[in-house]
Amino acid sequence: MILDTYSEDADGKELAVTVHYTYWRGCKGARDSCGGVRGVGPPLEPDDPPEVEIERVVGRDGKELELADDVLEVLRELCFEAVAAADAEWADD
């Protein structure tokens, strides 16, 4: 997936960037049976939370950027928001 957004460089200047990322939906871990109904009892394994992996961030000139971890975390949150907005838009149709 691709997200066009803005970020800050080390000097605090705003940069136009393109974030290439992969989104994995979370999934429910295996559940035990309860009262003969499979999958509704207590968890046998933990749930997997949704995850965004940023593959690369490029500037408008097409060059890959090296960004600090805190900046990458902000971009990761923006990616989550973009996925949530796309899901909401899809649900409205």
C-alpha positions in Angstrom: 0.0 0.0 0.0 1.1 3.6 -0.6 0.4 6.7 1.5 1.4 10.2 0.3 1.8 12.5 3.3 4.2 15.0 5.0 6.9 14.4 7.6 9.7 16.5 9.2 13.4 16.2 8.6 16.1 16.5 11.3 16.0 20.3 10.9 12.2 20.5 11.5 11.5 21.3 7.8 8.3 19.7 6.3 9.0 17.1 3.7 6.5 15.6 1.2 7.0 11.8 1.4 5.6 8.6 0.0 5.3 5.7 2.5 5.3 2.2 1.1 3.8 -0.2 3.7 2.1 -3.5 4.3 -0.9 -3.9 6.5 -1.9 -7.1 8.2 -5.3 -7.4 9.8 -5.3 -8.8 13.3 -6.8 -12.2 13.8 -8.4 -14.0 16.7 -6.3 -16.8 18.3 -7.7 -20.3 18.7 -10.4 -20.8 21.2 -11.5 -23.8 23.2 -15.0 -25.2 23.1 -17.6 -24.1 25.6 -20.8 -26.2 26.1 -20.0 -28.2 23.0 -19.7 -25.1 20.8 -16.3 -24.9 19.2 -14.3 -21.7 19.2 -16.3 -19.7 21.9 -14.5 -20.9 25.0 -11.4 -19.5 26.7 -8.4 -18.6 24.5 -5.8 -21.4 23.7 -3.5 -18.9 22.0 -3.3 -15.1 22.1 -4.9 -12.8 19.5 -2.7 -11.3 16.8 -3.0 -7.5 16.8 -3.2 -5.6 13.5 0.2 -4.5 12.2 1.7 -2.0 9.8 5.2 -2.6 8.4 6.9 0.3 6.7 8.9 -1.0 3.8 10.4 2.3 2.7 9.9 6.0 2.7 10.8 8.1 -0.3 11.0 11.8 -0.9 9.5 13.7 -3.9 12.9 13.2 -5.7 12.4 9.4 -5.5 15.3 8.9 -3.1 14.8 6.6 -0.1 14.9 8.5 3.3 16.4 7.4 6.6 14.1 8.6 9.4 14.3 8.4 13.1 12.2 5.8 15.0 9.9 8.4 16.4 9.1 9.8 13.0 8.5 6.3 11.6 6.1 5.7 14.5 4.1 8.8 13.5 4.0 7.6 9.9 2.9 4.1 11.1 0.0 5.7 12.9 -0.9 7.7 9.8 -0.9 4.4 7.8 -3.3 2.9 10.4 -5.6 5.9 10.0 -5.5 5.6 6.2 -6.5 1.9 6.5 -9.3 2.7 8.9 -10.6 5.5 6.6 -10.6 3.2 3.6 -12.5 0.5 5.6 -15.1 3.1 6.7 -15.5 4.3 3.1 -15.8 0.7 1.9 -18.5 0.0 4.5 -20.5 3.1 3.5 -20.8 1.8 -0.1 
